[in-house]
């Protein structure tokens, strides 16, 4: 295979591009979007990754930073077969960034622009893969909000959905109304275009748009000015005249104006199975040969730089290295041949001037092979401990005398009465056997499980939160429950999820299956978790584990929500709380 990279795919760094971001040496420009610029770089182990640096306009907005941090945290929990996982990030630095796995495949928009619409089998496999990706994304409490052909990459073994949830952070800024465009009008849902309402069903509409686009080679609502396209999305029916008849039931249902009338992700997958002549199965042949050639082209990656970046004359810019990941005396770790470490003139590292390792990797005192030094290495004499004098035999005699004395004292101590309190007799029973001084055994040192306390019929009003430490737990109004300190809250929003959600900002939730019994053991054993659960996932009697960062664990049993005739909007839960069941987490 020819190793010459395509000039169109990997653009060289320009004058305004940083050389290093967060310890990663940038190699080429992959693309530019509404929120930032994407670069190709490599991990120290030589794996290519795509690193997106957020535009300065967004970085300067405090609300964006807060939302961006929360969304990246949630995105790191998304580990699906059809998503590009988040590898690393810095949400607190002068210019935020995040890195994801590099996917060697064209975007759907690029593939259609170059080769036209896809055949039926490819479209069905595309729809199934995107539906599975959305299932994982929604399960992490994220709505994509900007699902479009440019955010669907066509890999050799199926599609990959990227940039999930990040657009929500941009929606919180004032920049979206002053010329900075994040969403793509041609692929918005009617409720998103008219009122800004975004729910999980919004992504279903976008999936229908993607399927129609892949099949026809053009957007279902046509092209033109943003205002014209948005008007058609809100008020007119899509043009599906070129969609294959087999796909029409799927696309038509997804593009229903009423969000409640759109199919679920499970129904979409079932529809694809019904439409497909054979069982949908991803494989190396899922794409036409011409599109598959674009994947081969993207495997011809440019080589990592073989020389370190030059030392800056002045203080490094915010994007040259991220303050979040700096550490004193850090060195270049296990870098592959040619991986260049970033420079930082304020550092002194033997042999590697200014080297700062990428985050998450151990340091190593020896630079990688092929690393060219710009200055002679500083060689330190190895530390040699002073020779210890050979011990004399008299030491053995003294040591034996000390041990004998301790044994005698232990025996005497075991015969003395315990004056530690009224309960000392019970606590010290059997403790003299081998304990040497009445110290508790290993079983006694283990934290005893607390006894549960139950509370029935707690009404949690929307916008209110409660703490498990309260006795009884009393819901209190929160200024902003999504960024508050509550162990459990109820929230209604037309801008994030359809209907309403319960969640935790001071811990995590686990929705138990019907076969699971809510208990302290069950909650401790579960490894899956989320921060939000939509009410449409709950029925009367549904149980959720609530695990507080303060160390409390509870089983919350959902008992329903307020009716249409009630003056307030609330959910009713029963709580069974084990207080101080775990060590509190450091925040």
Protein Blocks (a to p, Z undefined) as FASTA:
>chain_A
ZZbdcfklmccddfklcfbeghiacfbdfbdcfkbccdddddfkopacddddddfklmmp
mklmmmmmmmmmmmmmpccfkbccdfbdcfkbmbdcddddddddddfklmmmmnopadfk
lmmmmmmmmmmmmmmmmmnopafklacfklpccdfkbccdehehklmmmmmpmklmnopa
fbdfklccfklmmnopacfklmmmmmmmmmmmmmnopafkbpadfklmmmmmmmmccdfk
lgcfklmmmmmmmmpmblklpccfklmmmmmmmmpmbacdddfklpcfklmmmmmmmmmc
cdddfbdcdddfbdcdfklpcfklgcehiacehiaehiacdddfkbccehiahiacdehi
acdfbdcehiacfbdcdddddddddddddddfklmmmmmmmmmmmmmmmmmmmmpccfkb
jklmmmmgoklgononopacfklmpccdddddddehiacdehiacdfkbccddddddfbl
mlmcbfbdcdddfklbghiadddfkbccddddfkbccdfklmmmpmbdcfbdcfklpceh
iacddddfkopacddddebdcdfklmbdcddddddddehkbccddZZ
